């Protein structure tokens, strides 16, 4: 049997090529040197005026919080028009905003189609209030006690997307201009979804932008980066950001930490401790915070507390004890309160500050390990990891006094 194809109705004309639209660069994610270079390379600003124009634009974005080039009144009208044709400074879409009865605020932010993250502001933490930001969409660490870290990595966030989380919070908190004396956002913590040290380049740029005194102006001493222990990147983190360091520890021996924090199989505790001891700038004024989730019958015995004291001996540190938040299907339970207090007492007797932090924002599912937005029920790539209890412990008032 033969088949003859009728091609008489098939056009021989090729379909017209569709123009490829190059996405606009978001200037909010550029450090000041990068901003200068972008203005010159685009041809919008001549080389001799680029540094001055970059400073003006930077201040409008990060000091005044403007989202439209047309509002940059000290920039020539023609230049503003060319900027708008070439670049963007627009905010991402806020999909959902929730406010807890305790004042905690949570935003679900859509950076791009299918790319959503949550950011959480907690009042009364640090000097005035702290914002927890994410560095990745998804996570590769698979910590066994973490409900929100069970999904695969989608992609790294850009510096612009990290900075946008701060801008969104400042919009909602009415924190513009950035030099307000009574501002309520004083601290930034990289304790959201993802492992910051696996996206260190973008994280470092974001920190440079956030800490720049011409813009948002949050001191590097009030910016904390939490890591599960990517040892080879610790020195680079300290050198490139001068940020405060927090370590998700949760165990004092390799056998247990291999289960709780699988990254430990690659970088065991001995290597991690050596890396921490060598962290640039580590001192009594710049202590490392060890985050330790309290799991009933797993890591909460007096022997474990004494082992922890021995493990961190000589390191300027404090230990943040985090009551575990159970979640459906979890194999763990939270330690009894009396057990947590006894654990803390051993640490305190050894001279270590060991605050016990109750999670905030539980009524809006903003507590540690509880975050699961409606969008995640449809798209499994967006589970959040926002360690809010850990944030409270990292930013205790005694450290803020030292950093002020």
Number of C-alpha atoms within 10 A of each C-alpha: 2 4 5 5 6 7 8 7 6 7 8 8 6 6 7 6 6 6 6 6 6 7 9 12 14 16 22 27 22 22 22 21 12 13 21 20 17 19 22 17 12 13 12 19 21 13 14 9 12 19 19 13 20 23 17 17 24 24 21 22 22 26 22 18 22 21 16 16 22 15 12 18 11 11 14 11 14 9 15 19 13 15 21 14 11 16 19 17 21 15 21 17 13 15 13 13 15 17 16 16 12 12 14 23 23 23 21 20 22 18 20 10 6 13 16 23 29 29 26 28 29 26 20 18 22 25 21 17 19 26 29 24 28 27 28 29 27 28 26 18 20 18 19 17 23 23 23 25 25 21 18 17 19 16 14 22 21 19 25 24 27 27 24 22 25 22 23 19 19 22 14 12 14 15 21 18 18 21 16 11 8 9 16 20 25 21 25 27 27 26 27 29 26 33 27 25 23 17 17 20 15 23 28 23 23 26 26 22 25 25 20 20 16 18 22 26 17 21 20 19 21 21 23 25 25 27 22 23 26 19 21 13 14 20 15 17 22 19 13 16 21 23 23 24 27 28 20 19 23 24 25 20 18 17 12 15 21 19 16 20 22 19 18 25 13 12 18 18 21 12 15 20 17 11 18 20 16 14 20 19 16 19 13 12 16 19 18 24 25 24 27 24 24 27 23 17 13 16 21 23 18 17 12 17 20 15 15 21 20 12 15 18 12 9 16 16 23 23 27 28 24 29 24 23 23 18 15 6 7 12 10 18 17 19 21 14 12 9 17 21 16 15 22 23 17 19 21 16 10 13 12 18 19 24 20 21 17 19 20 23 25 17 13 18 16 32 23 30 24 22 21 18 19 10 15 14 11 9 11 13 20 29 30 32 32 28 29 28 26 31 31 26 25 29 26 18 16 12 18 18 11 11 14 9
